[in-house]
Amino acid sequence: MKNLVALSLFLSISVVSCKKEKTLKDDSTMINTEIVAETQSFQIDSVRVKDSLKIDKNLTLGFESKLLVFPSLKNKQLLDSIYAPKQIQLAEYSKANLSEALTKKKTEYYEEQKVSLKDYTPEFAQNWFNNSGMKVFSKDNDFMTVQYTGDGYTGGAHGYYYENYKVFDLKNKKSVQLSDVVSNTDSSLWQKILMDNFLKNDSEKGQAEMILVKDIPLNDNFYFDKEFLYFLYNQYEITAYAAGTVLIKIPLSDIKPLLTEEFIQRQGL
């Protein structure tokens, strides 16, 4: 009897703790939907489209993309900002609408490649692809950082990869601009700050050997936490392709005089 009770309790816990996942399939496309409830007031959902299309005997096109869905976010302007990096603007950002938008992007990708490949056939078997993803990188103090990634290959020596970050202020329902974080963007100051911290962070990576620029400019690909302000530079922005992405982290304590008063108070610095 004790063993039966223990088994029942184990099965109950397993059912409750399992992540809800639903897979919808048709002849060529798979759409995955997974739900993660963080709190009663903030939920994250997602939709995914994965598909492939054989163009001819030597070429197959692949497409895979994931979008986050935020059922608890209702502000249209904020949602427009969240999906702007994905070049998606909808009247309503429901799961069904976002799934439809992804399917449309898949179709557009196939059609664009068909046009570009009209007079070209690879001499050997190749798989070309277009992948993109979206995830919540961090959420703290009503700041949510979303990471947007993508990679692909369309022939040539190598493929491509990108990694972008956007911070959103859930309290004030807006995207966070660099001017909301730093009050002084003087290039002569930041070029030294960025270069010094790049070299400091590069002790084991060897990316400094592949730098392509004399001065590192500020960019809008940034995020922050309680201790650091981070800037991400993609391939070819400041270093050669082989260096990959470059992440420069700057201690907030070192640049406090350059931060906005509102940011200092909000982060409790």
JOKA-V514710 format. One record per pair of residues at least 24 apart in sequence whose C-alpha atoms are under 7 Angstrom apart, sorted by the first residue. I is the first residue (numbers start at 1). J is the second residue. D is the distance in whole Angstrom. If there is no record, write none. Layout:
I;J;D  I;J;D
This chain:
41;72;7  42;72;6  43;70;6  43;71;6  43;72;6  44;68;7  44;69;6  44;70;5  44;71;7  45;69;5  45;70;6  47;95;7  47;99;6  49;102;7  49;103;7  58;122;6  58;124;6  58;125;4  58;126;6  59;122;7  59;125;6  59;126;5  59;127;6  60;126;7  60;127;5  60;128;6  61;127;6  61;128;5  61;129;5  62;128;6  62;129;4  62;130;6  63;106;6  63;129;6  63;130;5  63;131;6  64;130;7  64;131;5  64;132;7  65;131;6  65;132;5  65;133;6  66;132;6  66;133;5  66;134;6  67;133;7  67;134;6  68;134;6  68;135;7  69;95;6  75;173;7  78;173;6  78;174;5  78;175;7  81;175;6  128;153;5  128;154;5  128;155;7  129;153;5  129;154;7  142;169;6  142;170;5  142;171;6  143;167;7  143;168;6  143;169;5  143;170;6  144;168;5  144;169;7  144;170;7  145;223;7  162;234;6  163;234;7  164;221;6  165;221;5  165;222;6  165;223;7  166;221;7  166;222;7  166;223;7  167;223;6  178;220;7  180;260;7  180;263;7  181;259;6  181;260;6  181;263;6  182;258;6  182;259;4  182;260;5  183;258;6  183;259;5  183;260;5  184;258;5  190;218;7  191;215;6  191;216;5  191;217;6  197;248;6  197;249;7  197;250;6  198;248;5  201;248;7  207;243;5  210;239;5  210;240;5  210;243;6  211;238;6  211;239;4  211;240;6  212;238;5  212;239;5  212;240;7  213;238;6  226;267;7  227;251;6  227;252;6  228;252;5
